[in-house]
Amino acid sequence: MYWLFGLAVVVAAFLAVRWQGQTHPHPMPFWLEGFFLDNPLRRQVFGPRFVLDLAAVASGEQVAEVGCGIGYVSEALAERVGAGGSVQALDQSPEAVRAATRRLSACAAACTVVEGDAAALPWPSASLDAVVMVAMLGELPADRRLAALSEVRRVLRPDGRLTVVEYWPDPHFLRPERLAGYLSAAGFRMEAAGKRPGQHGIRSRPAAEGKAGEEPDAQA
């Protein structure tokens, strides 16, 4: 009986955190982010390979990560693009920016980490080959997600790629159909989708006609 009670408590706690994350989205606190993103279990189960392969990142490219956190994925991006490429990384947390800067300091690629707003990216228009967003779009308030995606569209080259990856059980997790709706509404066309246990992602490109679809409804 006790184990049933314990299981019920765990399930209730998860549902409460999930509800909070969906109704009041906000970035993960830096101390909690560091624990979850940089531990052996996370690296084993949710390593960066899925992101890099889905994003089709190649040597010599100019890429960026929006919502880089401690730089875990940005570091892998830097290794993939090599000395001939560059990585731009952005996060709204000054602590995360400092941590990511330290992590990327030894990379061969040219790396720059800045503090900023996903809805007002500091990079020139049509300057990047690829942008990745990992478990961060759902952290933005729903009314700011399209603005952030539109900014990504601005900084991408016409044939550039945006890859968005979501993890479960992240409380801000966006389901595949919900994510696809946001991308379409922001003027992206899906090029490829990937799925592994506990994670899914979509690689997309700016729609040639530049038309945006309908904004997704409020259900995550």
HELIX and SHEET records of a PDB file:
HELIX    1   1 TYR A    2  THR A   23  1                                  22    
HELIX    2   2 PHE A   30  LEU A   37  1                                   8    
HELIX    3   3 PRO A   40  VAL A   45  1                                   6    
HELIX    4   4 ARG A   49  ALA A   55  1                                   7    
HELIX    5   5 TYR A   72  VAL A   81  1                                  10    
HELIX    6   6 PRO A   94  LEU A  104  1                                  11    
HELIX    7   7 LEU A  137  GLU A  139  5                                   3    
HELIX    8   8 ALA A  142  VAL A  155  1                                  14    
HELIX    9   9 PRO A  176  ALA A  185  1                                  10    
SHEET    1   A 7 ALA A 110  GLU A 115  0                                        
SHEET    2   A 7 SER A  86  ASP A  91  1                                        
SHEET    3   A 7 GLN A  62  VAL A  66  1                                        
SHEET    4   A 7 LEU A 128  VAL A 134  1                                        
SHEET    5   A 7 LEU A 156  TYR A 167  1                                        
SHEET    6   A 7 GLN A 199  PRO A 206 -1                                        
SHEET    7   A 7 PHE A 188  ARG A 196 -1                                        
END                                                                             
